[in-house]
């Protein structure tokens, strides 16, 4: 299993989340879209202790992996891509920045 490591401040609580894992993944090859849900935790240790996630966000990627790619790994690599220079985030309540995990690191969970 893999996760994204990136320090992010939770917008509701102000707490720092570092461990972000996939909790849902749907690839729609017909409509050329991928939906990935990420749960963010203070740390892997706290998640393993049974603590709740700080936030859960679903991202829509307007493309799909090729048949040769592993969808799970492809989706994680898409989420950590750099934010384009001309990107302007929205400002409405509840907005989820699609580049929230830009420059994050995809890592393997050590068992």
N, C-alpha and C positions, 0 to 999 in steps of 0.2 A: 504494500500500500504506500501511496505517496501523499504528500501534503505540501502546502505553500508556507514558507517561513517569511514573515514580514511583520514588522512592528506597525500596528495601526491603532489609532485611538477610536474606541467605540463611541459613536455619535450620541447615543442615549445616555451612557453612564460615565464616559470619560476614562474608563478603564483601558489599559493597554492589552491588546490581543496580539499574540505572536504566532499561534498555531491555527492553521486554516485547512480544513479537510473537506473533501467531496462527500456530500450526503445524498446527492441525486444527480443523475445524468440521463439526458434523453437526446438522442440523435434522430432528427427527422430528415431523412434523405429525400423524401418527396418535396418538401418545402424548403430544403437547403438551409436548415437552422439547427443549432445545437443549444440546449438549455442545460446549464450546470448550476447546481445549488451547493453553496459553500457555507459551512458552519465555522464560526470563528471562536476560539477559546483563548483564555489567558495563557495557557501553555498545554503541552501534551500531558504533562504530569497531572494538571488539574482535571483535564478531560478524563484521564485514566482513573482518577479518584471519584468520577461520577458527577463532577460539577457541570452545570448547564452551560451551553454556549452563550456568549455575549450577544451574538447576532447571527442571523441566517439571511443570506442574500442569494437571489437567483439571477444569473446573467444569461443573456441571449447573445450567442455568437452567430452572426449572419453567414455562416459557412459550415461545412461538415468535413470530417476527416476522410481521407481516401480509404478504400476498402483494405489497403495494406497496413494502415496505421491502427494503433490501439486507441480507441476513442477517448478513454480515460486520460491517457498520457498526453494525447493531442490537445484535449480541452485545457489541461493544466498549463501546457506550454503557451496556449493562446492567451490565457488570463494574465501571464506575467510579461507579455510583450510590452515594449516601451510605448508610452503615451505619445501620439503624434504631436508635433510642435504646434500645429494649428487647432488642436482640440480645445474646445471651450466647454467646461462642464456646466450642466444645468444647475439651477439654484432653488428649485421648489422642494418643499418638505417631502421626505420619503424617497428622494432621488438617490439612485445607486450608480456611482461613477463606474463605467465599464472598465476603467483602467485602475481601479482600486488596488490591484495586486501588481501593477507595473513595477518592474525591478525586484520583485520578490524572488525567492529561491525555491525551486521545486526540489524536495528532498525525500528520501526513503525513510519510512518509519522503521526504527530499529526495534526488533522484538526482544 
